[in-house]
Structure formats: C-alpha cells, structure tokens
Amino acid sequence: MNYTAYLGLGSNLASFVGDPEQTIQAAIGSLASLGRVAARSSLYRTAPVGYREQPSFINAVVCLETDLEPELLLDRLLEIEREFGRDRRSGTPKGPRTLDLDILMMFQKSVSGQEPEPLLRQSPSLKLPHPEIPNRRFVLQPLSELAPHLRHPALGKTMWELLDELPRTGSNAAREVTRLEGGKAILS
C-alpha cells in the first residue's frame, strides 16, 4: 500500500443497516474495499457543532492503508456515503446525515524507509490536511486515541497537543464528546 489515510466518520441518522452506531460499524467494513483498515478508534457520541438542532452524532477515526490517490479515495468515500443514503448536494450543510466520511490527513509511504511524506492539497474539492482538524474535538478525541503522536503536517503539533489546546467551553467542551466503547482495536 502506497498511502496511509486517516479518515473521520460520523453519523446521526439511521441508514439501511440500522442506527448511527451500526452505520459507523458497517461503514468501517465498507472501507475495507478501499484498502486495509489498519486501526480504528473507539466510537464517540458527540454533540452537534454549528447547526445544533439535530441529534447527537456517533464519530470515529480509521487508519486506512490504500493504493488510491487522494482524489480517487475521496471519490470512493463519496460513493460509500451515497450507498448509505447521503447525497451531499441535497442535504443541509452541517445538518443531519446518515454518513459523513472525511479524509483528515494522508501520507505517502517512503520507498527508502524514511518517515512517510505528508500530502498537502488545496483544491476546491479536497484540502489536506482537513482545515478543521485543530478546531474539532469530535475529530481530535478519536484521532488522539488512535495516533496521539501523529504530527499535523502544517502546524507541527501532535494530535494530543492540538486536543489539549481546545477551549474547555462551548462545542469543544470535553463533556460534548463521550467514548462509547473502549480501546484501540488493531485489525489484521
């Protein structure tokens, strides 16, 4: 596999497989068609951010090893979202959704055994790293569980440092994010 991608998953509406927790679990299974799911975080129940008049979300982060280029990976993630009943063109921005899949960060593996090279993109359809990572506890909490020492390619800080810097009030308060199931599961 040429790339390592950290993907954010979220759901707050039922899909054809069941409630949001079941949707996230099934979506993680669907990601295996895009490469190897190397690790996944616990599931977290999180309060909505932005548009607050909606159900709580279930969120998680997955580490995916893949051969797909970033733009192709994004296309395939959007296909999976549509399979689970989400159409980004007709939904309310930041509103309820059956499934949300985001590429948070992506790294290209080095052939010489050096550190993986972070991929940086700034296009209308894809921004890497995802620009909202440092502002979202619902992303940083599971990402810090999965890869606490991973450095943000643009900011140079670890995920744990970014999480620690979040405000303690408002939508980023620690009480807004609750772990539902424990432990980092490494998949074979």
SULLINVEN-V756784 format. One record per helix or strand of 3 or more residues. SS is the DSSP state (H for helix, E for strand). FROM is the first residue (numbers start at 1). TO is the last residue. If there is no record, write none. Layout:
# SULLINVEN-V756784
ss-><SS	SS>
from-><FROM	FROM>
to-><TO	TO>
This chain:
# SULLINVEN-V756784
ss-><E	H	E	E	E	H	E	H	H	H	H	H	E>
from-><3	20	36	44	57	70	100	133	137	159	170	174	177>
to-><11	34	40	46	66	83	108	135	147	165	172	176	179>
